[in-house]
Amino acid sequence: MKSNHDFKNIAVIGAGYIGAVLSAVLADKGFNVTAIDINESLIKIYNSANSPFNEPGLQELINKTINNNSLTASTDISKITEADVILITVGTPLKEDGSADDFAIKSAISSMLPYIKDDQLIILKSTVPPSTTQELVAKPLSKIAKVYVAFCPERLAEGNAIEECKNIPVVVGGVDDESALLAEEFWTKSLGVECIRVENSSAAELVKLADNAWIDLNIALSFELAKVADFLEIDVLPVIKATNSLPKGQHFVNILLPSIGVGGYCLTKDPWFMNAFAESFGSSFKTAVTSRIVNQESPIYSANRLDETLSLKFPKLEKNEIQIGILGLAFKNNTGDCRFTPSLPAIKILLELGYSIKAFDPYVNDSDYALFNPLKRAFSIDEAMDGAHALAFFAGHKEFEKIDHKRMKELLAPGAVIFDGRMYFERKEIEAFLELGFVFKGVGR
């Protein structure tokens, strides 16, 4: 189906992280984009030509597109009347029973009803259980106007979101064939990316949940392997590398790497969505539950492993005499996103044990630092290292990759512990640490 749509005017409802990336990229592609959100403070940040989020390249894109008027931001939902395409990117938090909180979606749809018009394309991108697009979006909107409705899952990884938005395939599932074809046409014209069409919107919703269930389960597998490797006193990374050399089916075995834990807005909730949906029709999704339980243990295990190593290395010191320098608080490398970061529970345990902690993260803002009270904030790598009995890498930010070994020797306490929670140091660098008299430990290392 070739339509008469030029898709020139786009409204993005929900100006959070995903809405920001989509809005900026589409505006930079030459479309007229309006980012809409009920959060007035957020909209003010956009209209000051600034990015509300620390994502590589996003500040530059928002500044450029706001200043050339291809991107505008508003709290006025009536702006959707002018749109050819409406993208919905509102949040779906986790409820206590493990199901998705659809309040924001229902509110968005309710506020849209007076302003939608015939022939608009509405694409839901919020992560939701199967059937949500059909039941909560298509049904109420189709009573008001002849609209096209599809679900296209958000699949962007923080730290590389802009490039992925421009390049990775878009999964398309429509509530009917016309909607699916129009959504395919939109993404092809707007981003020029490959579209993978699935049977319907429920299938597309399942794709998103399956993606994150696989990632969470895979990380859980790597963590379980790391614990075994720790018991055997071997390095799990070469084990995983060798394991991944096995061809299986169309691909190779692909075990991910262990760390201090899983964080972020999606992986910590989407597997629960999967199980809650399965339970709604009398089944279950046990692997999703297991992966969540396993991965929630990771930061606890990491903190205890660091504690055990310090106790052995500095047996004559009380815990309150031992200082730990932590590098990285965010859950995602090269971002400042602290949502559900595994650094938080790990640090809480270390603080409860009585350690003195100084932490530095170049991306984290003042309000997010407050989450980690009462740890001391360091304002540089050197300050975090100064006098520390342990240097713990809780994130793998690029700034931490080239720490001068001579500087470490000068600043860290003699025989300090280097703890690798996310850097995946190669054997050559580990040997350099050992030559300097440091102790090296990590998750499965």
Secondary structure, DSSP 8 states (H G I E B T S, - for coil): ---S----EEEEE--SHHHHHHHHHHHHTT-EEEEE-S-HHHHHHHHTT--SS--TTHHHHHHHHHHTTSEEEES-GGGGGG-SEEEE-----B-TTSSB--HHHHHHHHHHTTT--TT-EEEE-S---TTHIIIIIIHHHHTTS--EEEE------TTSHHHHHHHS-EEEEESSHHHHHHHHHHHHHHT---EEE-SSHHHHHHHHHHHHHHHHHHHHHHHHHHHHHHHHT--HHHHHHHHTTSEETTEE-------S---STTTTTHHHHHHHHHHHTT---HHHHHHHHHHHHHHHHHHHHHHHHHHHH-TTS-GGG-EEEEE--SSSTTS---TT-THHHHHHHHHHHT-EEEEE-TT--HHHHGGGTTSEE-SSHHHHHTT-SEEEESS--GGGTT--HHHHHHHS-TT-EEEESS----HHHHHHHHHTT-EEEETT-
